[in-house]
């Protein structure tokens, strides 16, 4: 095991920040001399990173949205390359966030020839498969977290290591569900939780839709309680505080207390699946971005549980199908039909056996230090 002392690490969104923080802690457990610089959020900052830029400014999704922020990303690119030149890190670690990370990987290798580890593969199997040529040319080590990704890469001549999914390492709480409900003052009532997304644009786009559905459900089910889980740095209209439990510090705990979830598409769907939490997956994009994305997307489903199981385990309310009446119909069935809720929960928890064993962050750290 080589004695690396300095890693430059980049995560550009909340899920990458969570996994990055866990990876940093695992690396430090194996080598206490490691220092970090780069870009991340609160989880990575808690692990010792002084982030060069706020992660909420990095988390931009969509063709149109990225174009609007090109000037900012050029500024980030220049700062990253300047810092790498000055600090001369032993290794670069890129976490997901392919739009920026694959671009910067080319720049880094062309200028500095520093080994690059890519932790958490871009979803090339879903769209933009041609990016695999960038990975072949510029990435020295690829660590993937979804089980089918290893075979997908192998068929295309790329050797990768599957280390399991780091969400399996999350210990949401030591309290059970009943204790958590008491903690939130819910007791025996059902809790419907909303995860509108980790980016401000997602929250702004999804919350009005979520609340239209919730108002109908609350009118039909007076005992129903509403929770909202927010990522750090995301702002929510204060009017929602009057009708919902708003959790910003421990969204994992709120998720573990919940009975039903409406969530933006993303890695939160896997955490909810591990908990056996029935959910509806929602996503809306800028109209132009949506039209353009349809040219590239190659998969039947957008929700990760459906992709992994290759069947519609959870309903997807996407773009024009993201309407409050359809969401209400599904949630009402879960509320009324306890057997349906339980069977959906049991089906989702099967994902644990598919995602591997706990310890993904430790295995990733070991692979990085051995490389």
C-alpha positions in Angstrom: 0.0 0.0 0.0 1.6 3.3 -1.1 1.8 6.2 1.2 -0.3 8.9 -0.6 -0.4 12.1 1.3 -2.5 14.5 -0.7 -5.7 13.8 -2.7 -7.6 16.3 -4.8 -11.3 15.3 -4.7 -14.4 16.7 -6.5 -18.1 16.1 -5.9 -20.7 18.3 -7.5 -24.0 17.3 -5.8 -25.4 16.2 -2.5 -25.3 12.4 -3.0 -21.7 12.6 -4.2 -20.9 14.7 -1.2 -22.3 12.1 1.2 -20.4 9.3 -0.4 -17.3 11.5 -0.7 -17.4 12.2 3.1 -17.6 8.5 3.9 -14.8 7.8 1.5 -12.5 10.5 3.0 -13.1 9.1 6.5 -12.3 5.5 5.3 -9.1 6.8 3.6 -8.0 8.6 6.8 -8.7 5.5 8.8 -6.2 3.6 6.6 -3.7 6.5 6.4 -4.0 9.3 8.9 -1.4 11.4 7.0 -3.7 12.0 4.0 -4.7 15.6 3.3 -7.5 16.7 1.0 -8.3 19.7 -1.2 -11.0 20.1 -3.8 -14.8 20.7 -4.0 -17.5 19.2 -1.9 -20.4 19.8 0.5 -21.0 19.6 4.2 -20.3 15.9 4.5 -16.9 16.3 2.9 -16.2 19.4 4.9 -17.0 17.5 8.1 -14.4 15.0 7.0 -11.8 17.7 6.6 -12.2 19.3 3.2 -12.1 23.1 2.7 -14.2 23.3 -0.4 -13.1 25.7 -3.1 -16.7 26.5 -4.2 -20.2 25.9 -2.6 -21.6 22.6 -3.9 -25.1 24.0 -4.3 -23.7 26.3 -7.1 -22.2 23.3 -8.8 -25.4 21.2 -8.8 -26.8 22.3 -12.1 -28.9 19.9 -14.3 -30.0 20.3 -17.8 -28.6 21.4 -21.2 -30.2 24.9 -21.0 -29.3 25.4 -17.3 -25.7 24.4 -17.8 -25.3 26.8 -20.8 -26.6 29.6 -18.6 -23.9 28.9 -16.0 -20.9 28.3 -18.4 -19.1 31.4 -17.2 -19.2 30.0 -13.6 -18.0 26.5 -14.6 -15.1 28.1 -16.6 -14.1 29.9 -13.5 -14.2 26.6 -11.5 -12.2 24.9 -14.1 -9.4 27.5 -14.0 -9.3 27.4 -10.2 -9.2 23.6 -10.1 -6.3 23.5 -12.6 -4.4 26.3 -10.8 -4.8 24.5 -7.4 -3.6 21.2 -8.8 -0.6 22.9 -10.3 0.3 24.5 -7.0 -0.5 21.6 -4.6 0.7 18.7 -6.9 -1.6 16.1 -5.4 -0.7 12.4 -5.5 -4.1 11.4 -6.9 -7.3 12.9 -8.2 -10.6 11.4 -7.0 -13.7 12.3 -9.1 -17.1 11.4 -7.7 -20.0 11.0 -10.2 -21.0 14.5 -11.6 -19.9 13.5 -15.2 -20.6 16.8 -17.0 -17.9 18.6 -15.2 -15.7 15.7 -14.0 -15.1 14.0 -17.3 -14.3 17.4 -18.8 -11.8 18.2 -16.1 -10.2 14.7 -16.2 -9.1 15.4 -19.8 -7.6 18.8 -18.7 -5.8 17.2 -15.7 -4.3 14.4 -17.7 -3.2 16.6 -20.6 -1.5 19.1 -18.2 -0.3 17.1 -15.2 -0.5 13.3 -15.9 -1.7 12.7 -12.3 -3.5 9.3 -11.7 -7.3 9.7 -11.6 -9.7 7.5 -9.7 -13.4 7.8 -10.7 -15.6 6.8 -7.8 -19.2 6.1 -8.8 -19.6 5.7 -12.5 -21.5 8.1 -14.7 -24.7 6.4 -15.9 -23.3 5.7 -19.3 -25.6 2.7 -19.6 -28.5 5.2 -19.5 -27.2 7.8 -21.9 -24.1 9.2 -23.6 -22.4 5.8 -23.9 -19.7 7.4 -26.1 -18.3 8.9 -23.0 -16.7 5.5 -22.3 -13.9 6.6 -24.7 -13.0 9.4 -22.3 -12.9 6.9 -19.5 -10.7 4.6 -21.4 -8.2 7.3 -22.3 -8.1 9.5 -19.1 -9.3 7.5 -16.1 -6.8 5.2 -14.4 -9.1 3.5 -11.9 -12.9 3.1 -12.0 -14.9 2.1 -8.9 -18.6 1.3 -9.6 -21.4 0.9 -7.0 -24.2 -0.8 -9.0 -23.8 -4.6 -9.6 -24.6 -4.6 -13.3 -22.0 -1.9 -14.1 -19.1 -4.3 -13.8 -20.4 -6.5 -16.6 -21.5 -3.5 -18.6 -17.9 -2.2 -18.6 -16.4 -5.6 -19.2 -18.4 -6.1 -22.4 -16.9 -2.8 -23.6 -13.3 -3.8 -22.8 -12.9 -1.8 -19.5 -11.8 -3.4 -16.3 -13.6 -1.9 -13.3 -14.0 -2.8 -9.6 -17.5 -3.2 -8.1 -17.2 -2.3 -4.5 -21.0 -2.3 -3.5 -23.2 0.6 -2.7 -22.2 3.0 0.1 -25.8 3.6 1.2 -25.7 0.2 2.8 -23.2 1.7 5.3 -25.7 4.4 6.4 -26.9 3.8 10.0 -29.9 6.0 9.9 -30.7 5.9 13.5 -30.5 3.7 16.6 -34.2 4.3 17.2 -36.9 2.2 15.6 -39.8 3.6 13.5 -42.2 4.0 16.5 -39.6 5.8 18.5 -38.8 8.1 15.5 -42.5 8.9 15.1 -42.7 9.9 18.7 -39.6 12.0 18.2 -41.4 13.9 15.5 -44.6 14.0 17.5 -46.5 11.9 15.0 -47.3 8.8 17.1 -49.6 6.4 15.2 -50.3 8.7 12.2 -49.1 7.9 8.7 -46.2 10.1 7.6 -45.9 11.1 3.9 -42.5 12.6 3.2 -41.4 14.7 0.3 -37.8 14.8 -1.0 -38.1 17.4 -3.8 -34.4 17.1 -4.8 -30.9 18.2 -3.8 -30.7 21.1 -6.2 -32.6 24.4 -5.8 -34.0 24.2 -9.3 -35.5 20.8 -8.5 -37.0 22.1 -5.3 -38.5 25.1 -7.0 -39.9 22.9 -9.8 -41.2 20.0 -7.7 -42.6 21.6 -4.5 -45.7 23.2 -6.0 -46.6 19.9 -7.6 -45.9 18.0 -4.4 -48.0 20.4 -2.3 -51.0 20.3 -4.7 -51.1 16.5 -4.2 -50.6 16.8 -0.4 -53.4 19.3 0.0 -55.8 16.8 -1.6 -54.5 13.9 0.4 -54.7 15.9 3.7 -58.3 16.9 2.9 -59.2 13.2 2.3 -57.0 11.9 5.2 -57.1 14.4 8.1 -54.7 12.3 10.2 -52.0 12.2 7.6 -48.8 14.0 8.5 -46.4 15.6 6.0 -42.6 15.7 6.2 -40.1 17.5 3.9 -36.5 16.5 3.7 -34.1 19.2 2.4 -30.5 19.0 1.3 -28.0 21.5 2.8 -28.0 24.9 1.1 -31.4 24.5 -0.4 -34.1 27.1 0.5 -37.8 26.4 1.0 -40.7 28.8 1.1 -41.5 29.4 4.8 -45.2 28.8 4.2 -44.5 25.0 4.1 -43.3 25.1 7.7 -46.9 25.5 8.8 -48.1 22.3 7.3 -45.1 20.0 7.3 -42.2 18.7 9.5 -39.2 20.2 7.7 -35.9 18.3 8.3 -32.6 19.7 7.2 -30.1 18.2 9.6 -31.0 14.5 9.5 -33.0 13.6 6.5 -32.0 9.9 6.9 -33.9 9.9 10.2 -37.0 11.5 8.7 -36.9 8.9 5.9 -36.7 6.1 8.4 -39.8 7.5 10.2 -41.8 7.7 7.0 -44.6 5.4 5.6 -44.8 6.8 2.1 -42.4 8.9 0.0 -42.6 11.2 -3.0 -39.1 11.8 -4.2 -37.2 13.4 -7.0 -35.4 10.8 -9.1 -32.0 10.1 -7.7 -30.0 8.1 -5.2 -32.5 8.8 -2.4 -34.7 6.2 -4.1 -32.1 3.5 -3.2 -31.9 4.6 0.4 -35.7 4.5 0.5 -35.7 1.0 -1.1 -33.2 -0.3 1.5 -35.7 0.9 4.2 -38.6 -0.7 2.3 -40.3 2.6 1.9 -43.1 2.7 -0.8 -42.6 5.7 -3.0 -43.5 7.5 -6.1 -40.6 8.9 -8.2 -41.1 12.3 -9.7 -39.1 14.4 -12.1 -39.7 17.5 -14.2 -37.2 19.3 -16.4 -37.1 22.4 -18.4 -39.1 21.7 -21.5 -36.3 22.2 -24.0 -33.9 20.0 -21.8 -36.6 17.3 -21.7 -37.0 17.3 -25.5 -33.2 17.1 -26.0 -32.7 14.4 -23.4 -35.2 12.1 -25.1 -32.7 11.8 -28.0 -30.1 10.4 -25.6 -31.9 8.3 -23.0 -31.7 4.6 -23.8 -33.4 3.0 -20.8 -37.1 2.2 -20.1 -37.0 3.6 -16.5 -35.7 6.6 -14.7 -36.0 5.4 -11.1 -33.0 3.4 -9.9 -35.0 0.6 -8.2 -36.9 0.0 -11.5 -33.6 0.0 -13.4 -32.0 -2.4 -11.0 -35.0 -4.8 -10.9 -35.7 -4.2 -14.6 -39.4 -3.9 -13.9 -41.7 -1.1 -12.6 -41.5 -1.6 -8.8 -42.3 2.0 -8.1 -44.4 4.4 -10.3 -42.7 7.1 -12.2 -44.3 10.5 -12.5 -42.2 12.1 -15.2 -42.7 15.4 -17.1 -46.2 15.5 -18.4 -47.2 12.5 -16.3 -46.1 14.4 -13.2 -49.5 15.6 -12.2 -51.1 15.8 -8.7 -54.1 13.6 -9.5 -52.0 10.6 -10.5 -49.8 11.1 -7.4 -52.9 11.3 -5.2 -54.3 8.1 -6.6 -51.2 6.1 -5.9 -50.7 7.6 -2.4 -54.3 7.0 -1.5 -54.0 3.3 -2.5 -51.0 3.0 -0.2 -52.9 4.7 2.6 -56.1 2.6 2.2 -54.5 -0.8 1.4 -52.2 -1.9 4.2 -51.5 -5.2 2.4 -50.4 -3.4 -0.7 -48.2 -1.1 1.3 -46.5 -4.1 3.0 -46.0 -6.1 -0.2 -44.5 -3.1 -1.9 -42.2 -2.6 1.1 -41.1 -6.2 1.1 -40.4 -6.1 -2.7 -38.2 -3.0 -2.3 -36.1 -4.4 0.5 -34.9 -7.2 -1.8 -32.6 -4.6 -3.2 -30.3 -5.0 -0.2 -29.1 -8.4 -1.5 -28.5 -7.0 -5.0 -26.4 -4.0 -3.9 -23.7 -6.0 -2.2 -22.5 -6.0 1.4 -21.8 -3.1 3.8 -18.3 -1.7 3.8 -18.3 -0.1 0.3 -16.5 3.0 1.4 -13.8 1.0 3.2 -13.3 -1.2 0.1 -13.1 1.8 -2.2 -10.4 3.4 0.1 -8.4 0.1 0.1 -8.6 -0.1 -3.7 -7.5 3.6 -4.1 -4.5 3.2 -1.8 -3.4 0.0 -3.4 -3.6 1.4 -6.9 
